[in-house]
Every structure is written in structure tokens, then in C-alpha cells.
């Protein structure tokens, strides 16, 4: 049986009515910090269950990554008994998370006002493409669309004249989930003081916009929208990746002191005396020449050689790692960012750990992602349904339980 989650949100009860990524990220963050999260899936399961390949022993890797630390129940919300089961769960919940299109929850009789009337202390978290207000409120949302409309794709890529490029990770989905978790935590703090719930509303669009702080500062000040610069920084130079003899290295000379230290470590004091590179504004104006000069130097040695030299000199630098290399990095392991859980069918599986550490109330990953309907019987029993009632709901198709769907354990 999985260990009960611990953390600063222990005691907070969350019902996750969310699918794919942004909503599940929110639920995952809350669960990792100790909240009891019950993931409610449709009878066919979250769409990430069909994002194959890859899989681990037949279980979808994408679903397992986003839904660890949660218990799972599968309901048909169009069936009266399925809806009643959900309402009973929500009556005792502190938080509900949903990321459906606008109006979907209202059509099911599960909108904010209806649920608030039953449970005034409920925190109702909505994550959507563009938010629940404004001219785009009716639109669906996808990370690619949000990256484009938030300006991110205009500042990502190699440079002028090149095709637009999105950030490799679904950054608006992930950030929206993190923002939602932050909003829920803030609303929960207020609820603990007043007993009152409230609505929390964020979107992929806003999640993309918050990543434009530096570029927006430039546009506000100059009236000109900055464009893509590859790995370079819009305000400091040199602050980017350079090619070495066998790979790439990131150089962080983000201020004048570090620049002066860099040229000394490299053994090229003449660069620090070059009129084109004396100050940051001059280095930015002559960035192409600066890049050419530094590339010629860095290409003469291997990445490991340079990292050793730069670290001995106390200069901020780092390699450009692949995802697999990051998984094996000693700092990632020391910070427990690569963790393992026991899955009922896939066995021992790896996951990404909790990125926030708490000294007094540590959170963490204690449970693998659920099988479809794995905890249906246990969760319904906790909500007050009898075994006879649960058996009837399963038989009538209002509820799916893992013992019927997959032969797996129902209560672990």
C-alpha cells in the first residue's frame, strides 16, 4: 500500500476534474506538497492514456508522469449516479480543479455557483486557454497556440529571418498548472482564516505572457518588440551558449565584474581592453563580433576542459545536457529531482521530483499514477457509499473500478 502523502498541504482535499496537462500539473504540484488529490476520469480515461508510444509495460509514460501521487476514480458524469458520486466528493472537498472549455461544467450542473451553494468553502480552480473573461474566453486552448499569441514564439529561435520556433517543452501548459497551484495555495490560506472559498482563474495565454518580462520591459521602454536571439540574452552579453571542441557550453557573464573575470580566466585580457567590448552596452551593440571572438577561443578545448577551468576561476558556466544526461546529473539526484515509485503493473518507474523543498513539512512523491478506476471503490466508500451501492453503480456503468477494468488492485 502506498505511503500517505505528507507536506505543508496535508489535510487539503482536492478533486481533479482535469485532463492532458495544465490541470494535472496543478493537481500534481498540490499532491506533491501533501494534498489528498482524487483524479476523476471519464470511463475512457484521461487522453494522455492514449498518448502512445512510449509506454512502460503497456502503461502510458505520459500519463504516469503527470498523475503520480493521486488516487484515481472513473465516473460517467452523464449518468445520474456518476454525477451524484462526484457531488458527494465535492461536498467534502476543499478544492476542485477543472480545465474544460467554458460552459462545459455549467451544462453538467457543476459550475461554480451551483457547487458554491452546496459547499461555500470550495475553492474552484479553472484553467483554460485564455481565461474565463475577455473576447477569447470561448476559445479552446493549446500550448502551441498560446506560445504564439503570448509572444514567446517571436523571441524563440535562431534570429531574424528564421522560422518561428516554440519552446521545446509545453511551457504554457506547465506554467499554467504551476500558477494555478500557487493560486489554490493562496486561496486555501485564506480559507483556513475565513472558511470561505473562491474562484481561481488562470490560463495558458497568461502563463505565456509572464515569460516575457525582460522582452516586455524592452518593448515598453523603446516601443520596439525584440526578436529571437538564439541562446543570447536581450540585456546582457556575453550570456549564451558557445561551441566547444566537442559540444556546447553556456557562459554567464551577466555583469561587468564577470566579464572582466572571464577574459582573465580565458587568458585574453585584450578582449577586456577592446573599445567594442569595454561596457555592456558596447558588447550588446557589437555582439556579433564578440561571439566570433569567443567562439574561436572556446572551440579550441573540450567542454569538460573549459568547465574545469571556469569552475576553478569561480565563473558561472555549465554544459548543455540532454534530458538523459540531466537525469543522471549528480545535482539533480542530490536534489531528489529524479525519484522512483512502484506501479501496480509497470513495476518500478521513474518520475520528476518536487522542485520545492520544505524544512519542516517535506513533500515528495509517494504514489505511482493510478490505473483507470484503481481507487473507485475505496474513494466512494470514504464518501459514504455502501458496498451494495458501489456494486450497483459499477454494474450499471456509472462507475468503473480497476478490478473490473484491468484486473488490478482497487484499493492500493
N, C-alpha and C positions, 0 to 999 in steps of 0.2 A: 504494500500500500504506500502511496506517495506521501512524503512528509508534508505536513501542513505549512503553507507559505508563511513567512514571517517578514516583518518590515514595518516602517512607520505608518503604513495604511492598514495594518492588521485590524480587522473588525469592520472595515468598509466593504459593503456588499454591492457588487456590480453585476448587472445583466448586460451582456454584449449582444446587441442585435445588429451586427455589422459583418461585412464580408470583404474579401480581397485583401486590402492593405491598410488604408488610413485608420479605419475604425479598429481593426485588430491590433495595430501598433499601439493605439491608445489603451486598449484593454490589456495588452501585454505589459506595457510600462506600469500600469496600475497593479497588475498581478505580481510583477517582479518586486514591487515595493510593498507587497503584503496584502493587497486587497483580495477578497474572495471573488473571483470572476467566473461567472457561468456564461459560457458561449452558447447562444441559441441559434441552431442552424435549421434551415429548411430540410425537408426529408431527403432531398437530393444532395445536401451538404453544401458547404461553402465552395464557391467556384474555384478556389485555389486547390481543392482536392482533385481537380481535373487538369491542373497545370503540370502535365507530364510530357516528356521526361523533365528532370530526373526524379527518381524515386529511390527509396531505401527499403528493400524487401517488400516492394509493392506499395509502400506508403509514400505519398507525395512530399518531396522535400520542402516545397514552398509552404504547404500548409503546416508542416511540423515546425518550421522556423517561426512562423507568425503567431502560433497558438499554444506554445508551451505555457505551463503554469495555470492553465484554465481547465475547468471541468466542462464537459460538453453534453448538451441535450438537443434532441432533434424534434421539432414540432411542426405540424401543419397549422399555420395561423388562420387559415380559411375554414378550418374545422372548429365548430363551437367549443369542443373540449380542448383542442390545442390552444385556442385563444384564452380560454379560462385558465388553463395551466400557466400560461405566460403572465396573465394578470395577477395570479396568486404569487408568482415570483416577484413581480414588480411591486406588489403591496408591501413586501418586506425588504425591498432593495433601497440602497442609498443613491445609486447611480444607474442610469440606463444610457447606453451608447448606441447610436444608430447613424448609418451613412447611406440611407436610401434617397431617392430623388424626392424633391419637395412634394408633399401631398400624399405620399405613399402611406405613411404612418397614420395620417388622419383618415384615409379610406378604410383602414383596418380598425378604426376606433381606438388607436393607440397614440394619438397626438398629445402634445404637451398639456393642453388644457384638460383633456379627459383623464390623463394619468395624474395630473396635479390634484384634481378633485378627489381622487382615491387616496393619494399619498402626497400630502403637501410638502413633505421633506425631500421629495425626489429631485435629484439633480439630473436634468435631461440634456445629454450632450449630443449635439448634432454636428456631423462633419459632412460637408458637401463640396461640390466643385467650386462654387462661387459664393457661398454663404446664403442665408435664408432671406436676405433683403437685397434690394437693388435690381437693376434691369436684367441681370443674368441669373437671378435666383432660380428660374425654372430649368436652367440648363444642367445636363449631366456633367460630370467631371472626370477627367483622366489626367494622369500626371503629365503626359506629353503636351496636352493642350494647355495645362496650367503653366508649364515651364515656358511655353511660347508666349502666352499672354501676360505673364508676370515680368517679362523682360529677360529672364535668365538665359534663354537661347541666343539672345543678341550679344551677350557678354561671354559666352562659352564657345570655344573653338580656337582655331589657329590664328585668325586675324582677318583683316578686311578682304573682301572678295571671295572668301571661302564659304561653303555651305553652312547653314545654321546647324549647331550641334547641341544636343541636350546633355545635361549632366548624366553620367553613366548610371548612377543609382536613381531610383524613383524618388527624388529628393523632396518633391512637394507632398507626395503621399506620406512619406516617413515623417517629415516635419509637421504636417497637419496633425498626425497622430500624437506627436510629442507636445505640440501646442494644446491639443485637446486634453491630454493628460495633465498638463500644467493648469489649464482652466478648471478641470474637475477637482484637482487637489486644492486649488484656491477656494472653489465653491464649497468643498467639503469642510474646509477650515471654518468657513462662515456658518455652515450648517451646525457644526459642533457648538458654536456660540449661540445661535439663534433658533435652531431646529428647522429653519426654513430652507427649502430647496430653491433652485432657479434653473433657467435655461443657459447652457453654454454652447456657443455657436462659432465655429471656425471653418476654414475652407482650404482647399488646395491652392487656390488663387492667392490668398493672403499668405499662405505658407511659402509660396514662391517669392512674393514681394519682400518678405523680411530678409531674404538673402541678398537683396540689392542695396543694402545700407551704404557701402562705400560708393558704388556707382550712382546711387540716387543723390548722395551728397555732392558729387561732382556735377551732376546734371542740374541740381538746384542752384549751385554756385555759378555755373558757367552758361547754363541754357543749352548745353550740348550733351547729347547722350553718348556716353563712352561705349566703345565696341569691344569685341573679343581681343584678347591679348595672349592667347595660349596659356602658359602657366605663369606669366608675368603678373605683377601687381599694378593696379591703376594709380597708386600713390607713392610707391617706393621702388627703388632699384639699387642693386640687383636683388630681386626676390623672386626666384623662379627656378625651373629645372635646367640643368646643363648636361650635355652629353659627356660621358667619360669614355675611357678606352673600351669598357665592356658593358656600359649601361647608362643610367641616368642618376643624377644627384640633385637634391633640392638645396638651394643656398638661400639663407635668410638674413641678408644684410639690410634689415628693415630700418636702420637709423645710421647716422653719421659715424658713431663710435664703432659699430660693427663693420661698416665699410672700411674704415681705417685699419681695424684689426685684420680684416680679410686680406687686404693687399700685403700686409706684413707677413701673414701666415703663408701666403702663396709665394712669397719671395719676389714680388713685383711692386716695389714701392713707387716705381714710375707711374703706375696707374693712379695712385692716390695724388700724384702731383700734376697729372694731365688736366689742363684747364677744362676739358669737356666733362670731367668726372669729379670735380672738386666738391660740389654740393649735390644734394638730392635732386633739386630742380634741374641742374645741368645734366645729371645722369639720366633723368627721365627724358629730357629733350634729345639726348644722344644715345638712347637705349640700344639702337641697332649696332652702333659702334662698340658700345660696352659689351653687348652679348658676343660680338665677334671676337673681341679681345679675350674674354673669359672662356669662351668655348675652346679657343686654341690652347689655353692653359690646361683646362680640365680634361681634354681629350688625350693628354699625354700620360695619364695614370689611370689605374682601375678605380672603380667606385670604392672598394674596401680600403685601398691606399689613401684616397682622399678623406674618407670618413675617419680614419685613424689620425691623419694629420690635423684635420679640422677639430676633432674632439680634443686632441692634446692641446690645441690652442684655445679651447673654450668657445669655439664658434658654432652657432646653430646651423646644423646641416643634417640631412637624412636621406636614405635611399628611397627610390620609387619601387615599392614592393608590389608583387602580385597579391591577389587575395589569398592564395595558398601560402605564400611567404608570410603574409601578415598573420595567418592562423598559427604559424609556428614561431612567431617572434617572441622572444623571452619577456618583453614588457607586456605584450598582450596576454601572455599566460600568467604572469605575475599579478596582473590586474584582474584576473578571472574573467576576461572578456571572451574566452573560449571555454565553454562548460559542456558537460555531458549529462544526459538523462536516460532513464530506462523506459523504452516504449514497449507496450504490450505485444506488438507484432514485429516491429523493426529492430528491437533489441537496443543496444547502446548507441545513442545518436548524439551528435554534437550540435551545439547551438551557440548563439552570441549571448554574452552575459549582460548583466545590468550595468549601465555606464555611470551610475551614480552610487557612491559608497556612503554608508551611514555608520558612524562610530557606535551609537547606542542601540540602534534598531536596524541591523543589517538586513537587506533584502537579498534576493537571489533566485535562482532557477531550481525548483524542487520537483517539478512535474513535467513529463513529456506532453505533447499535444494529444488531445483526446481522439479516440476512434469516434466515428459518427454515431452519436447517441450513447456513448460509453457510460455516461453518468445519469442518463434519463431517469432510471428508476430511483436512484439514491436522491437526486435533487427533488423529484416530485414527492418522495416520502418525507423529506425535510420540510416541504411546503404544506404538508398535512394531508396528502392524498393517501388513501389506504391501498394495500396491495391489490385488493379486488378492483378498485377504481383504476389503478395503473394498468393492470392486466387488460381491463376492458378498453382503455384508451389505446393501448398498443395493438390489441386485436382489431379495433375499428380504424386504425391508421391515423389517429390524431397525434400519436407519439411513436417515434422509432427508438428502439432500445438496441444497444450493441449486441446483446445476447441473441437477438433475432436477426439483426442485420449482418453481423460479421462473425458471430461465434465467439466474440471476445468478452472480457470481463466487464460487467455492468457497473461495478461499484468501486473499482480501484482508483 
